[in-house]
Each structure stands twice: as structure tokens, then as C-alpha cells.
């Protein structure tokens, strides 16, 4: 049984939350066997939470002709329950919710029924919505299920939000966390300052999604002086597509960052930060404006044997020219960042049953 209080405590204290990719076969049909293997990998690697139905999972799973949103959420929850029953651990489960308010509410209700703890509410694809519209939408979804709010980068459908917007989001009682992924220091500062100065500051956990700044986000204590009083806030963990690969090492990296945050930061961790950012730039295909970001994650998992191939629901979504060679480069350049040995030791068992 997945203990909800224990899972909530993990979210508050901070954990690794991979964004789960979608496992497909050569016919671009869902492969439940390898999907289960992926979930088992993330749990065995030490992830404290999982996010499914998000960008890394491919938004096309919601199309009527695909119909994978519900069965995928069900499979993930089955694996989580089995893991928690077997180990006594808890896992904080997040389901993606997107689209206009009625779609987001429908997805939130289904996630709630299955036992998910929160919805990651995407602002993508809603260019006609004002900040006020987004606040109202968040309020409505939060009435159904606790919300992880989301600052999404503009390159994949997000928009810039004001500091005042984030103050209003922080005031919503059932917003329990915020994923910051604008890939922008100024916008990240707006969000963190809003959370730090909110009366609900201790009720909101900040998770980095800034793939270009993962380790530094985890190391940084943000401090703001307001009306003569100092307020501090920082990122307690990460909710990342990048952490869908080399996940065991991500768990170790978070622990290393937690040990030194607020103290003297070893130079080695600053070097690690650069290495992780370089690797992420390759996996997420920054050179080509993120066109191969999902396929890049798939390629690493394919090399490890967790996925059979890199296929996406959209046949045109694949590796960019030269991206495979760049993955070769970061594998060779930063051999300590991968967890290939860990995967190899357990892969047969994860794929069984």
C-alpha cells in the first residue's frame, strides 16, 4: 500500500521525480512490458515520485485514435502499488493535466480516482488565456486534486508569467508544489521570490525543471529581504524529463547537493553541474531547438536495453542529424554520469512478468 502521508512527506523534503517516457514497439503500438520495465527501473533507482502523462510521455497519448492516457496511468499505478506493498516504501504519484479547463478537470478526476496524489497542470497550448484565466483554471483543478503548478519554457509551448501571477498561484490552498522550467534565471527568480514571500511558503515545495541548471538549482539557497525580514526558499528536488535517464545517478546527485546546500559547495559539484548541463543539451537536442528531445531520451534508454527503439507516436519525431554522435560524445566524456551497470544488473528481472 502506498502510504499517502509518507508520500507527501517525501514531496516536501525533496526527491527525484522522473517524467516517464512512453514505450512503443516498431509498429508504434504501446509496449506494456517495456513500460512496466521503465517504471520498475525508476523505482529501483530510488525515485521518490513519478510523473506520467506529461510532455516526456508525449501529449498525443490523449488523442482518441491513440487512447493511451487512461491505460498508461493505470499501469503505472499498478506497478507503484506492487512496489510499495513489497518494499514498504512510498511514491508520490503525479499525473499530467493539460488543455482547456474541462479537459484538465476530466484528467484530474480520473487521476484522483486511480489514487494519484497531484496533477502537474500544464499551461501549454493556451495562448488565448490571460494570467487571470490561468489562475481560475488552477483553482478549479485544485478543487479536484492537489496541483503542482508549472512554469513551462516558451520553446515547447509555455509563456512568460509575471511575479504577481505567481503570488496569486501561491495563494491557492491546494497548490502544493511548483515545477520551475522556464530555462531562464530571471523568470525563475520571479517564481522563487513569489513562493518565498507567500504566507504559504512552507506549504509549497519547489522542484526544478530547468534542464540547463539542474545541479545549481539544487545547490542554491535563495534569500530575499522584505519589510526588514529575511525569507529563504530553495528547490528541494527535481521533476525532470532529463531524470528519465541515468536515474540512479540523479538520485545520488540530489543527495550530494542536499548534504552541502547552505554550506561550502565543493568545486567538484560545480564541475558536475556543467557536465549534467552538457549531457542534457545533447539528450534534449538544444542545438535544434529541442526537436529531438523525446527521441534523445528514448535513445539512451534504447542503448541500455530498457526500450526496444526510439519510436514516438509522431513518425516525424526522431533524432536530429548528428544527435546520436553527440550522445556518443557525452557517454565517452562523462562516464561517471551513466548508470548502465545498474541497469544491466537488473534489466532481465524488470522485463520479466
C-alpha positions, 0 to 999 in steps of 0.5 A: 500500500502506498502510504499517502502521508509518507508520500507527501512527506517525501514531496516536501523534503525533496526527491527525484521525480522522473517524467516517464517516457512512453514505450512503443514497439516498431509498429508504434503500438504501446509496449506494456512490458517495456513500460512496466520495465521503465517504471520498475527501473525508476523505482529501483533507482530510488525515485521518490515520485513519478510523473506520467502523462506529461510532455516526456510521455508525449501529449498525443497519448490523449488523442482518441485514435491513440487512447493511451492516457487512461491505460498508461496511468493505470499501469503505472499505478499498478506497478507503484502499488506492487512496489510499495506493498513489497518494499514498504516504501512510498511514491508520490504519484503525479499525473499530467493535466493539460488543455482547456479547463474541462479537459484538465478537470476530466484528467484530474478526476480520473487521476484522483480516482486511480489514487494519484496524489497531484496533477502537474497542470500544464499551461501549454497550448493556451495562448488565448488565456490571460494570467487571470484565466490561468489562475481560475483554471488552477483553482478549479483543478485544485478543487479536484486534486492537489496541483503542482503548478508549472512554469513551462519554457516558451520553446515547447509551448509555455509563456512568460508569467509575471511575479504577481501571477505567481503570488496569486498561484501561491495563494491557492490552498491546494497548490502544493508544489511548483515545477520551475522550467522556464530555462531562464534565471530571471523568470525563475527568480520571479517564481522563487521570490513569489513562493518565498514571500507567500504566507504559504511558503512552507506549504509549497515545495519547489522542484526544478525543471530547468534542464540547463541548471539542474545541479545549481538549482539544487545547490542554491539557497535563495534569500530575499529581504522584505519589510526588514525580514529575511525569507529563504526558499530553495528547490528541494528536488527535481521533476525532470524529463532529463531524470528519465535517464541515468536515474540512479545517478540523479538520485545520488546527485540530489543527495550530494547537493542536499548534504552541502546546500547552505554550506561550502559547495565543493568545486567538484559539484560545480564541475558536475553541474556543467557536465549534467548541463552538457549531457542534457543539451545533447539528450534534449537536442538544444542545438535544434531547438529541442526537436529531438528531445523525446527521441534523445531520451528514448535513445539512451534508454534504447542503448541500455536495453530498457526500450526496444527503439526510439519510436514516438507516436509522431513518425516525424519525431526522431533524432536530429542529424548528428544527435546520436554522435553527440550522445556518443560524445557525452557517454565517452566524456562523462562516464561517471554520469551513466548508470548502465551497470545498474541497469544491466544488473537488473534489466532481465528481472524488470522485463520479466512478468 
